């Protein structure tokens, strides 16, 4: 089971806007299609910004006019500026956070958390929009049934990585939580089994009950006595 990529989980059919798309058309796109945001692309299909519900609501927020407080933060001042916007280019948030199609989903999850955004824009080698990867898309990596995950652990962890016959190993999976049992020869194998299992796609957690015959992680130091 390979780590899924951004391309394997992204939404490919993406509704987009252009920089000159009027404000009202943006509202109709979001409300009519049940979207929370829409990417804005240039003439070459490259994403240059994103318009979200929050960007559009700013117009209603400042409909009666008024200015931010003297010591208001940068984000508040940006919202006030967007309230005057009439096109996508004037209300969008830019730049966008992008990722390559072949990026592993673990890297995408890390980027989502680090950037603090709800979605990543997947772009090809020329920077053109290929799809959108939202937080909910990343969660799809966990949608693997327990029996398939158990078979993958036995095959990948014990046969391919540790070169062991899994006959003496007990692997149980309950809604993505993996319990490893049985006995291995060395302590290092026990550690490796847990590590590789934990990083497999769809694994929620690992309970390691494996035991070992001898601890190969400890080195004995013998001091010789001279005569």
ROTOR-787056 format. One record per atom (N, C-alpha, C, O, CB): x, y, z; residue in one letter. Coordinates in steps of 0.02 Angstrom, whole numbers, padded with zeros to 5 digits, always signed. Each point is the difference from the previous one (the first is absolute). Last residue first. Glycine has a CB too. Layout:
XYZA/...
//
This chain:
+02407-00346+01669X/+00041-00028+00052X/+00065+00036+00006X/+00041-00018+00043X/-00095-00091-00061X/-00214+00181-00067X/+00071-00012-00018X/+00039-00027+00058X/-00016+00014+00058X/+00009+00076-00141X/-00261-00101+00010X/+00046+00018+00053X/+00071-00017-00020X/+00016-00057-00016X/-00105+00038+00102X/-00155+00088-00229X/+00053-00048+00014X/+00046+00025+00056X/+00011+00060+00006X/-00016-00098-00125X/-00265+00081+00054X/+00064+00034+00014X/+00053-00051+00019X/-00008-00037+00049X/-00054+00140-00011X/-00183-00092-00185X/+00043-00039+00045X/+00066+00036+00008X/+00033+00017-00049X/-00089-00125+00014X/-00212+00161-00045X/+00069+00025-00001X/+00042-00039+00052X/-00013+00004+00060X/-00027+00112-00097X/-00204-00147-00118X/+00037-00014+00061X/+00072+00025-00008X/+00032-00011-00052X/-00104-00090+00076X/-00169+00182-00141X/+00068-00023-00012X/+00036-00009+00067X/+00003+00045+00041X/-00001+00014-00153X/-00271-00053+00011X/+00046+00015+00055X/+00068-00029-00015X/+00005-00059-00018X/-00100+00061+00100X/-00098-00035-00221X/+00012+00073+00000X/+00047+00021+00055X/+00019+00059+00004X/-00132-00043-00052X/+00016-00238-00003X/+00059+00014-00040X/+00016+00075-00003X/+00044+00021-00037X/-00068-00123-00030X/-00115-00085+00225X/+00005+00072-00013X/+00065+00014-00037X/+00054+00001+00030X/-00123+00025+00073X/-00097-00256-00099X/+00059+00032+00027X/+00005+00072-00024X/-00024+00018-00053X/+00082-00128+00057X/-00256-00027-00035X/+00043-00047+00035X/+00061+00033+00030X/+00021-00017+00055X/-00061-00072-00131X/-00210+00208+00037X/+00060-00019-00036X/+00042-00047+00043X/-00007-00002+00062X/+00007+00111-00126X/-00275+00004+00021X/+00056-00013+00045X/+00060-00024-00041X/-00006-00010-00061X/-00073-00019+00157X/-00166+00183-00141X/+00051-00048-00021X/+00053-00008+00055X/+00018+00048+00034X/-00038-00018-00155X/-00183+00115+00105X/+00007-00051+00052X/+00051-00053-00020X/+00002-00054+00030X/-00121+00075+00004X/+00025+00240-00108X/+00053-00049-00012X/+00008-00046+00060X/+00028+00020+00052X/+00031+00062-00127X/-00242+00088-00056X/+00012-00028+00067X/+00051-00057-00010X/-00016-00051-00030X/-00102+00083+00075X/+00038+00195-00200X/+00031-00066+00006X/+00009-00017+00073X/+00028+00039+00039X/+00031-00023-00149X/-00226+00152-00068X/+00046-00005+00057X/+00027-00071+00003X/-00026-00046-00032X/-00037+00135+00096X/-00053-00007-00258X/-00020+00052+00048X/+00046+00001+00060X/+00021+00054+00023X/-00140-00067-00060X/+00145-00064-00233X/+00011-00021+00069X/-00017+00058+00047X/+00028+00054-00007X/+00063-00136-00029X/-00094+00097-00208X/-00061-00026+00030X/+00009-00025+00072X/-00049-00018+00032X/+00013-00013-00145X/+00256+00049-00040X/-00063+00035-00010X/-00058-00038+00034X/+00000-00062+00001X/+00043+00109-00109X/+00204-00076+00206X/-00040-00023-00056X/-00064+00041-00005X/-00028+00020+00050X/+00075-00136-00037X/+00124+00134+00162X/+00002+00047-00055X/-00039-00024-00061X/-00004+00036-00050X/+00114+00001+00091X/-00090-00169+00163X/-00029+00065+00018X/-00002+00048-00060X/-00046+00041-00004X/+00088-00057+00120X/+00065-00199-00133X/-00073-00005+00004X/-00032+00068+00011X/-00050+00017-00032X/+00061-00132+00078X/+00222+00100-00039X/-00024-00007-00069X/-00076-00006-00001X/-00033+00027-00044X/+00141-00082+00011X/-00003+00066+00246X/+00011+00061-00038X/-00030-00005-00070X/-00035+00046-00022X/+00140-00027+00087X/-00110-00209+00079X/-00046+00053+00022X/+00008+00062-00044X/-00050+00030-00021X/+00054-00074+00138X/+00143-00134-00156X/-00068-00020-00017X/-00050+00054+00019X/-00046+00016-00038X/+00078-00136+00054X/+00194+00146+00047X/-00010+00012-00072X/-00072-00016-00020X/-00031+00036-00039X/+00153-00061+00018X/-00054-00025+00242X/-00004+00073-00011X/-00015+00016-00073X/-00042+00044-00014X/+00124-00027+00107X/-00046-00241-00038X/-00062+00023+00031X/-00009+00075-00011X/-00055+00023-00018X/+00065-00113+00105X/+00190-00008-00155X/-00054-00018-00045X/-00068+00022+00027X/-00043+00021-00037X/+00110-00119-00001X/+00126+00127+00171X/+00001+00047-00056X/-00056-00015-00050X/-00028+00045-00030X/+00152-00031+00045X/-00083-00163+00166X/-00036+00060+00021X/-00003+00052-00057X/-00049+00035-00007X/+00086-00056+00126X/-00018-00245-00175X/+00040+00056+00027X/-00044+00060+00017X/-00053+00010-00028X/+00150-00049-00040X/-00192-00174-00007X/+00065-00020+00027X/+00036+00058+00034X/+00028-00010+00054X/-00021-00074-00144X/-00277+00067+00091X/+00051+00004-00051X/+00068-00017+00031X/+00006-00005+00061X/-00073+00092-00125X/-00215-00130+00123X/+00070+00007+00021X/+00046+00001-00061X/-00007-00040-00046X/-00018-00018+00155X/-00254+00130-00050X/+00045-00054-00018X/+00071+00015+00022X/+00012+00047+00038X/-00085-00073-00135X/-00130+00209+00020X/+00015-00048+00052X/+00045-00056-00025X/+00010-00007-00061X/-00118+00034+00115X/-00015+00237-00108X/+00050-00048-00020X/+00015-00046+00059X/+00013+00024+00055X/+00036+00056-00139X/-00257+00093-00006X/+00032-00031+00058X/+00047-00055-00025X/-00021-00047-00034X/-00080+00072+00108X/-00033+00212-00177X/+00036-00063-00011X/+00030-00024+00066X/+00033+00038+00035X/-00008-00005-00154X/-00235+00133+00018X/+00047-00007+00056X/+00030-00069-00004X/-00035-00051+00002X/-00031+00131+00071X/-00105-00013-00228X/+00063+00035-00013X/+00051-00003+00056X/+00058+00018-00011X/-00123+00055-00059X/-00149-00183+00084X/-00014+00068-00022X/+00063+00042-00006X/+00003+00058+00021X/-00115-00066+00034X/+00176-00208+00025X/-00068+00018+00019X/-00010+00074-00016X/+00023+00044+00037X/-00026-00133+00054X/+00184-00136-00130X/-00017+00069-00019X/-00073+00012+00017X/-00044-00037-00021X/+00130+00038-00071X/+00141-00181+00142X/-00071+00013+00004X/-00013+00074-00015X/+00038+00044+00021X/-00055-00137+00063X/+00218-00116-00093X/-00017+00069-00020X/-00076+00006+00001X/-00035-00036-00036X/+00141+00048-00036X/+00106-00186+00157X/-00072+00012+00004X/-00013+00074-00015X/+00020+00044+00038X/-00036-00138+00048X/+00222-00100-00140X/-00019+00068+00018X/-00076+00007-00002X/-00033-00026-00045X/+00142+00070-00001X/+00032-00235-00025X/+00003+00007+00073X/-00020+00069+00025X/+00010+00016+00059X/+00079-00100-00060X/-00088+00030-00234X/-00039-00053+00033X/-00001+00009+00076X/-00051-00013+00032X/+00080-00064-00125X/+00079+00209-00098X/-00046+00028+00051X/-00039-00052+00038X/-00047+00017+00036X/+00039+00081-00106X/+00262-00089-00043X/-00063-00033-00013X/-00049+00022+00055X/+00016-00008+00059X/+00041-00091-00116X/+00149+00256-00026X/-00021-00050+00048X/-00064-00033-00024X/-00041+00032-00034X/+00095+00031+00128X/+00091+00138-00164X/+00016-00065-00030X/-00017-00057+00048X/+00040-00045+00011X/+00051+00099-00078X/-00122+00196+00085X/+00036-00041+00049X/+00021-00068-00027X/+00038-00036+00033X/-00101+00095+00056X/-00052+00096-00234X/+00048+00040+00038X/+00042-00044+00046X/+00061+00005+00000X/-00139+00092-00005X/-00092-00198-00134X/+00044+00041-00042X/+00054+00037+00039X/+00057+00004-00022X/-00152+00008-00056X/-00066-00157+00191X/+00031-00037-00055X/+00050+00043-00038X/+00056-00023-00014X/-00159-00045+00005X/-00017+00163+00196X/+00034-00061+00022X/+00035-00038-00057X/+00054-00027+00009X/-00138+00018+00082X/-00036+00221-00128X/+00042+00006+00060X/+00041-00062+00012X/+00061+00003+00009X/-00146+00074+00040X/-00068-00070-00237X/+00051+00053-00003X/+00047-00001+00059X/+00061+00001-00009X/-00142+00067-00054X/-00099-00230+00049X/+00040-00003-00061X/+00058+00051+00002X/+00057-00018-00014X/-00159-00020-00050X/-00057+00032+00241X/+00036-00064-00002X/+00048-00003-00060X/+00056-00024+00005X/-00155-00032+00051X/-00042+00243-00040X/+00050+00001+00054X/+00041-00065-00001X/+00061+00002+00005X/-00137+00071+00065X/-00108-00055-00218X/+00056+00043-00021X/+00055+00002+00052X/+00059+00001-00017X/-00139+00068-00050X/-00120-00183+00115X/+00038-00037-00051X/+00060+00041-00022X/+00054-00027-00013X/-00159-00031-00025X/-00045+00162+00187X/+00036-00056+00033X/+00043-00038-00050X/+00058-00015+00014X/-00152+00005+00070X/-00049+00177-00168X/+00056+00029+00035X/+00041-00053+00036X/+00061+00003-00001X/-00127+00102+00016X/-00132-00171-00121X/+00050+00020-00051X/+00061+00030+00033X/+00057-00012-00022X/-00148+00033-00060X/-00089-00073+00221X/+00030-00062-00026X/+00053+00016-00052X/+00052-00032-00002X/-00159-00030+00025X/-00023+00242+00072X/+00047-00031+00047X/+00035-00061-00028X/+00060-00009+00011X/-00131+00051+00081X/-00015+00157-00257X/-00030-00047+00047X/+00053-00037+00039X/+00057-00008-00022X/-00155-00006-00055X/+00114+00267-00015X/+00021-00066-00021X/-00028-00050+00051X/+00006+00011+00060X/+00101+00033-00115X/-00099+00220+00037X/-00057-00041-00020X/+00022-00066-00031X/-00013-00013-00059X/-00054+00117+00042X/+00205+00088+00091X/-00016-00047+00053X/-00057-00047-00018X/-00017-00045+00040X/+00056+00131+00041X/+00039+00093-00222X/+00054-00049+00005X/-00015-00053+00054X/+00029-00054-00001X/+00052+00142-00038X/-00217+00108-00004X/-00018-00060-00038X/+00054-00054+00004X/-00014-00059-00012X/-00053+00132-00065X/+00088+00152+00168X/-00029-00050+00045X/-00019-00065-00036X/-00008-00052+00032X/-00033+00145+00040X/+00117+00099-00191X/+00056-00033+00035X/-00026-00055+00045X/+00032-00052+00008X/+00034+00159-00011X/-00222+00031-00104X/+00030-00047-00048X/+00058-00038+00033X/+00008-00060-00012X/-00040+00136-00083X/-00076+00098+00214X/-00041-00061-00002X/+00027-00051-00049X/-00008-00060+00011X/-00092+00128+00020X/+00203+00145-00017X/+00012-00039+00061X/-00039-00065-00002X/+00026-00053+00019X/-00006+00158+00045X/+00031-00010-00303X/-00027+00029+00061X/+00015-00045+00059X/+00022-00057-00008X/-00113+00114-00057X/+00180-00007-00198X/+00004-00050+00054X/-00022+00034+00065X/+00036+00042+00027X/+00058-00106-00085X/-00116+00099-00229X/-00001+00030+00066X/-00001-00056+00052X/-00038-00048-00005X/-00022+00152-00038X/+00155-00078-00232X/-00052-00022+00046X/+00005+00037+00066X/+00045+00041+00011X/-00045-00153-00065X/+00129+00162-00143X/-00018-00068-00018X/-00056-00027+00044X/-00035-00046-00019X/+00151+00027-00020X/+00005+00268-00051X/-00042-00034+00049X/-00021-00069-00025X/-00028-00006-00054X/-00014+00117+00094X/+00276+00010-00113X/-00071+00002-00015X/-00040-00042+00049X/+00024-00051+00025X/+00003+00068-00146X/+00220+00015+00099X/-00035+00044+00046X/-00074+00005-00012X/-00034+00041+00031X/+00137+00021-00021X/+00068-00203-00118X/-00003+00067-00029X/-00040+00049+00043X/-00012+00057-00019X/+00020-00110-00093X/+00018-00181+00166X/+00068+00027-00005X/+00002+00070-00030X/+00051+00034+00006X/-00010-00151-00017X/-00269+00055+00132X/+00046-00040-00039X/+00068+00035-00006X/+00011+00052+00031X/-00108-00102-00094X/-00084+00072+00274X/+00020+00029-00064X/+00050-00046-00035X/+00039-00035+00032X/-00059+00151+00013X/-00176-00092+00169X/+00047-00046-00032X/+00015+00027-00070X/-00045+00009-00041X/+00001-00109+00108X/-00041+00216+00171X/-00011-00002-00072X/+00055-00042-00032X/+00059+00016+00005X/-00116+00098-00003X/-00064-00115+00255X/+00060+00011-00039X/-00018-00005-00073X/-00044-00037-00020X/+00117-00010+00112X/-00218+00107+00153X/+00010-00037-00062X/+00067+00018-00032X/+00027+00054+00011X/-00152-00057-00028X/+00047+00093+00227X/-00049-00053-00006X/+00012-00044-00062X/-00025-00056-00003X/-00056+00129+00062X/+00272+00067+00098X/-00051+00010-00053X/-00045-00061-00003X/+00015-00053+00028X/+00064+00126-00093X/+00136-00016+00195X/-00063+00019+00031X/-00055+00014-00051X/-00040+00045+00010X/+00105+00002+00083X/+00177-00122-00109X/-00024+00061-00032X/-00066+00025+00031X/-00019+00057-00010X/+00075-00093-00095X/+00042-00166+00186X/+00050+00053+00006X/-00026+00066-00028X/+00010+00053+00031X/+00080-00139-00039X/-00224-00111-00014X/+00006+00021+00070X/+00047+00059+00008X/-00015+00048+00037X/-00008-00165-00001X/-00001+00021-00250X/-00064+00028+00021X/+00004+00027+00071X/-00025+00055+00015X/-00034-00135-00091X/+00243-00038-00007X/-00005+00067-00030X/-00065+00034+00020X/-00001+00060+00013X/+00071-00099-00109X/-00036-00185+00163X/+00047+00044+00036X/-00005+00072-00027X/+00003+00047+00039X/+00074-00145-00019X/-00198-00068-00131X/-00030+00012+00066X/+00044+00047+00040X/-00026+00044+00035X/-00027-00157-00037X/+00136+00042-00204X/-00056+00045-00009X/-00033+00017+00066X/-00018+00057+00013X/-00001-00105-00126X/+00189-00113+00109X/+00028+00067-00011X/-00055+00051-00009X/+00006+00057+00024X/+00096-00108-00075X/-00165-00172+00067X/+00027+00021+00065X/+00030+00070-00005X/-00007+00040+00046X/+00029-00160-00015X/-00099+00009-00224X/-00054+00031+00037X/+00022+00022+00069X/-00029+00045+00030X/-00052-00115-00094X/+00253+00064-00145X/-00036-00047+00043X/-00051+00035+00043X/+00008+00059+00017X/+00091-00133-00016X/-00023+00162-00247X/+00017+00009+00071X/-00039-00050+00042X/-00060-00008-00010X/+00084+00131-00009X/-00036-00082-00226X/+00030-00061+00027X/+00021+00007+00073X/+00033-00045+00027X/+00006+00020-00142X/-00141+00209-00011X/-00045-00058-00002X/+00029-00062+00032X/-00037-00040+00029X/-00010+00087-00133X/+00121+00198+00192X/+00008-00039-00061X/-00046-00061+00001X/-00016-00025+00054X/+00136+00064-00063X/-00172+00204+00130X/+00037-00062+00012X/+00003-00039-00065X/-00044+00009-00043X/+00007-00012+00165X/-00029+00272-00004X/-00003-00052-00050X/+00041-00061+00021X/+00041+00002+00046X/-00057+00086-00134X/-00117+00153+00179X/+00048-00051+00020X/-00007-00059-00048X/-00055-00028-00006X/+00050+00064+00129X/-00045+00237-00174X/-00028-00063+00021X/+00055-00049+00020X/+00058+00008-00020X/-00158+00010-00055X/+00109+00263+00095X/+00004-00057-00047X/-00032-00062+00028X/-00019-00003+00059X/+00124+00050-00105X/-00252+00118+00079X/+00057-00018-00041X/+00065+00012+00039X/+00001+00045+00042X/-00065-00017-00148X/-00231-00018+00103X/+00058-00008+00043X/+00057-00027-00043X/-00009-00048-00037X/-00063+00028+00141X/-00147+00174-00194X/+00032-00066+00012X/+00057+00004+00050X/+00029+00053+00011X/-00061-00085-00127X/-00110+00215+00020X/-00021-00029+00064X/+00037-00065+00017X/-00006-00024+00057X/-00106+00075-00076X/+00146+00082-00184X/-00001+00050+00054X/-00021-00029+00067X/+00010+00032+00052X/-00036+00052-00138X/+00034-00211-00121X/+00068+00025+00012X/+00002+00047+00060X/+00051+00006+00034X/-00027-00017-00155X/-00234-00069+00041X/+00038-00052+00035X/+00070+00025+00019X/+00023-00013+00055X/-00087-00075-00116X/-00116+00280+00034X/+00020-00057-00041X/+00040-00050+00043X/+00020+00015+00056X/-00019+00058-00160X/-00084+00133+00192X/-00055-00016-00046X/+00016-00060-00044X/-00044-00024-00036X/+00011+00144+00038X/+00112+00007+00256X/+00014-00036-00062X/-00062-00016-00040X/-00053-00014+00027X/+00152-00032+00028X/-00069+00151+00170X/-00009+00046-00056X/+00007-00036-00067X/-00012+00031-00052X/+00055+00062+00124X/-00007-00204+00135X/-00070+00021+00000X/-00015+00048-00057X/-00058+00007-00019X/+00055-00022+00142X/+00225-00061-00070X/-00038-00046-00042X/-00073+00020-00005X/-00033-00015-00049X/+00112-00076+00081X/+00063+00211+00114X/+00017+00014-00069X/-00040-00044-00048X/-00023+00023-00052X/+00139+00011+00088X/-00134-00072+00194X/-00032+00064-00017X/+00014+00018-00072X/-00044+00027-00035X/+00054+00012+00154X/+00096-00227-00033X/-00072-00013-00008X/-00036+00064-00019X/-00046-00001-00041X/+00053-00093+00125X/+00220+00109-00031X/-00008-00033-00065X/-00074-00013-00013X/-00024+00009-00057X/+00137-00062+00068X/-00053+00140+00197X/+00006+00051-00051X/-00007-00030-00070X/-00027+00032-00045X/+00101+00034+00121X/-00071-00211+00109X/-00061+00041+00001X/+00002+00052-00054X/-00051+00013-00032X/+00040-00032+00155X/+00202-00113-00092X/-00054-00040-00028X/-00065+00040-00003X/-00037-00004-00049X/+00091-00100+00093X/+00139+00198+00060X/+00005-00001-00073X/-00059-00038-00031X/-00026+00021-00052X/+00150-00015+00062X/-00171+00102+00231X/+00053-00040-00031X/-00004+00001-00076X/-00046+00027-00030X/+00046-00099+00130X/-00080+00277+00071X/-00024-00064-00029X/+00058-00036-00035X/+00045+00032-00026X/-00161+00017+00011X/+00098+00170+00142X/+00051-00051+00012X/-00022-00069-00026X/+00023-00051+00023X/+00015+00116+00077X/-00180+00126-00128X/+00067+00027-00013X/+00053-00054+00005X/+00047-00002-00039X/-00085+00112+00081X/-00206-00191-00106X/+00028+00039+00055X/+00072+00018-00016X/+00033-00032-00041X/-00109-00026+00123X/-00083+00019-00291X/+00027-00039+00056X/+00028+00047+00053X/+00018+00057-00014X/+00009-00152-00064X/-00225+00190-00073X/+00070-00019-00008X/+00023-00041+00059X/-00027+00007+00055X/+00047+00096-00122X/-00267-00028-00073X/+00039-00007+00061X/+00070-00023-00016X/+00012-00031-00052X/-00115+00006+00116X/-00139-00025-00199X/+00059+00042+00004X/+00037-00012+00065X/-00004-00054+00029X/-00052+00139-00100X/-00136-00207-00003X/-00020+00066+00026X/+00060+00047+00007X/-00005+00054+00030X/-00090-00108+00030X/+00125-00171-00132X/-00048+00029-00046X/-00020+00071+00021X/-00014+00042-00043X/-00027-00156+00017X/+00203-00067+00109X/+00014+00072-00003X/-00048+00037-00046X/+00017+00052-00027X/+00103-00078+00049X/-00147-00209+00016X/+00026+00023+00065X/+00010+00076+00001X/-00015+00033+00050X/+00071-00144-00035X/-00113-00004-00215X/-00058+00011+00043X/+00021+00028+00067X/-00034+00042+00030X/-00025-00136-00087X/+00230+00038-00091X/-00040+00054-00030X/-00061+00015+00043X/-00017+00058+00009X/+00057-00091-00124X/+00102-00152+00168X/+00028+00065+00021X/-00041+00058-00028X/-00005+00052+00033X/+00120-00104-00028X/-00150-00180-00064X/-00040+00026+00056X/+00025+00068+00023X/-00038+00038+00030X/+00014-00155+00005X/+00141-00010-00201X/-00060+00034-00026X/-00042+00031+00055X/-00032+00052-00010X/+00032-00132-00084X/+00197-00047+00145X/+00020+00057-00040X/-00061+00040-00023X/+00002+00062-00002X/+00100-00124-00036X/-00135-00142+00152X/+00022+00053+00045X/+00021+00063-00038X/-00012+00055+00023X/+00050-00143+00058X/-00095-00109-00200X/-00059+00032+00028X/+00020+00059+00045X/-00032+00052+00000X/-00030-00162-00005X/+00245+00057-00173X/-00038-00041+00047X/-00062+00038+00023X/-00008+00060-00014X/+00113-00118+00051X/+00095+00053-00243X/-00054+00039+00029X/-00042-00046+00044X/-00027-00049-00025X/+00026+00130-00073X/+00269-00073-00007X/-00059-00039+00017X/-00051+00046+00033X/+00018+00043+00041X/+00051-00149-00026X/+00166+00115-00196X/-00033+00018+00062X/-00058-00046+00014X/-00014-00046-00039X/+00048+00165+00022X/+00112-00143-00169X/+00030+00062+00024X/-00033+00024+00065X/+00023+00048+00031X/+00002-00017-00149X/+00016-00266-00055X/-00037+00031+00055X/+00036+00062+00026X/+00059-00003+00017X/-00106-00109+00014X/+00053+00016-00289X/+00038-00001+00062X/-00040+00034+00056X/-00027+00054-00011X/+00135-00053-00054X/-00162-00026-00178X/-00025-00052+00045X/+00039-00005+00065X/-00007-00049+00036X/-00031-00011-00135X/+00062+00222-00087X/+00037-00063-00011X/-00022-00055+00047X/+00029-00055+00000X/+00066+00122-00038X/-00185+00157+00049X/-00013-00024-00068X/+00034-00067-00016X/-00021-00036-00044X/+00010+00155+00010X/-00033-00078+00292X/+00015+00047-00053X/-00012-00031-00068X/-00028-00055-00005X/+00113+00111+00078X/-00215-00111+00171X/+00055-00019-00044X/+00010+00052-00054X/-00047+00035-00020X/+00023-00156+00042X/-00094+00066+00237X/+00002+00049-00054X/+00061-00016-00042X/+00056-00003+00026X/-00115+00093+00044X/-00106-00246+00107X/+00065+00026-00020X/-00008+00049-00058X/-00045-00006-00042X/+00100-00100+00080X/-00234+00054+00164X/+00012-00013-00070X/+00068+00028-00019X/+00014+00058+00016X/-00139-00056-00042X/-00043-00085+00258X/+00051+00042-00031X/+00008-00020-00072X/-00020-00054-00021X/+00079+00068+00131X/-00223-00113+00027X/+00024+00046+00051X/+00053+00048-00027X/+00014+00051+00031X/-00039-00137+00056X/-00197-00047-00210X/+00072+00002+00011X/+00017+00049+00055X/-00037+00047+00013X/+00056-00075-00133X/-00234-00045-00004X/+00015-00025+00067X/+00074-00002+00016X/+00023-00046+00034X/-00126-00020-00041X/-00020+00152-00192X/+00032-00066-00005X/+00019-00028+00068X/+00030-00054+00004X/+00013+00088-00114X/-00153+00180+00086X/-00035-00044-00047X/+00029-00070-00003X/-00037-00048-00012X/+00008+00147-00053X/+00130+00075+00198X/-00064-00021+00027X/-00036-00050-00045X/-00031-00047+00024X/+00022+00158+00032X/+00220-00024-00128X/+00007-00032+00065X/-00067-00026+00026X/-00005-00058+00020X/+00102+00132+00004X/-00092+00047-00229X/+00040-00061-00006X/+00002-00038+00066X/-00011-00060+00002X/+00080+00116-00090X/-00173+00157+00081X/-00041-00051-00031X/+00038-00066-00007X/-00030-00054+00007X/-00033+00143-00069X/+00180+00098+00142X/-00050-00021+00050X/-00043-00056-00029X/-00014-00049+00035X/+00013+00165+00015X/+00152-00016-00196X/+00036-00040+00050X/-00049-00027+00053X/+00004-00058+00020X/+00100+00127-00040X/-00183+00082-00139X/+00010-00066-00030X/+00036-00046+00047X/-00012-00060+00002X/+00015+00113-00115X/-00031+00172+00176X/-00063-00037+00004X/+00005-00069-00031X/-00030-00047+00025X/-00031+00155-00029X/+00251+00038-00008X/-00016-00020+00068X/-00063-00043+00003X/+00000-00053+00032X/+00055+00158+00010X/+00082-00104-00274X/-00034+00049+00043X/-00018-00030+00069X/-00009-00061+00007X/-00036+00116-00110X/+00258-00121-00057X/-00067-00025+00016X/-00034+00048+00049X/+00029+00016+00052X/+00008-00135-00071X/+00195+00128-00076X/-00051+00051-00013X/-00071-00024+00012X/-00048+00034-00018X/+00126+00013-00065X/+00117-00190+00116X/+00011+00061+00039X/-00054+00053-00011X/-00013+00039+00045X/+00134-00063-00052X/-00197-00226-00024X/+00052+00039-00031X/+00011+00064+00041X/-00045+00019+00038X/+00018-00067-00152X/-00064-00211+00189X/-00019+00067-00019X/+00059+00033-00034X/+00056-00024+00004X/-00139+00033+00092X/-00005-00284-00051X/+00047+00055+00007X/-00032+00066-00019X/-00053+00003-00031X/+00146-00081+00007X/-00137-00202+00096X/-00033+00061-00024X/+00048+00058+00014X/+00023+00008+00056X/-00140-00056-00034X/+00184-00218-00058X/+00000+00058+00043X/-00035+00058-00033X/+00014+00018-00058X/+00093-00057+00110X/-00051-00236-00060X/-00048+00045-00033X/-00010+00060+00045X/-00040-00001+00046X/-00018-00096-00106X/+00200-00067+00144X/+00026+00018-00066X/-00045+00050-00037X/+00024+00045-00034X/+00031-00157+00029X/+00014+00042+00271X/-00058+00010-00042X/+00024+00027-00067X/+00032+00053-00003X/-00108-00031+00104X/+00235-00182+00061X/-00024+00068-00014X/-00066-00001-00040X/-00017-00051-00031X/+00136+00092+00033X/+00028-00232+00067X/-00056+00018+00044X/-00031+00068-00016X/-00053+00016+00027X/+00107-00084+00060X/+00137-00031-00204X/-00045-00057+00008X/-00062+00017+00042X/-00050-00035-00004X/+00148-00040-00006X/+00085+00231-00031X/-00040-00012-00060X/-00051-00055+00009X/-00054+00002-00031X/+00151+00035-00035X/+00059+00013+00239X/-00049+00053-00006X/-00046-00012-00060X/-00060+00011+00003X/+00141+00070+00050X/+00022-00301+00045X/+00027+00064-00021X/-00056+00052-00004X/-00059-00016+00004X/+00150-00042-00068X/-00048-00182+00220X/-00037+00035-00053X/+00033+00067-00017X/+00035+00030+00041X/-00141-00085-00003X/+00241-00158+00051X/-00029+00061+00028X/-00037+00035-00056X/+00030+00015-00052X/+00062-00004+00138X/-00072-00273-00109X/+00041+00060-00004X/-00036+00059+00032X/-00061+00003+00003X/+00114-00047-00108X/-00063-00229+00134X/-00042+00060+00000X/+00044+00062+00000X/+00030+00018+00051X/-00122-00080+00010X/
//
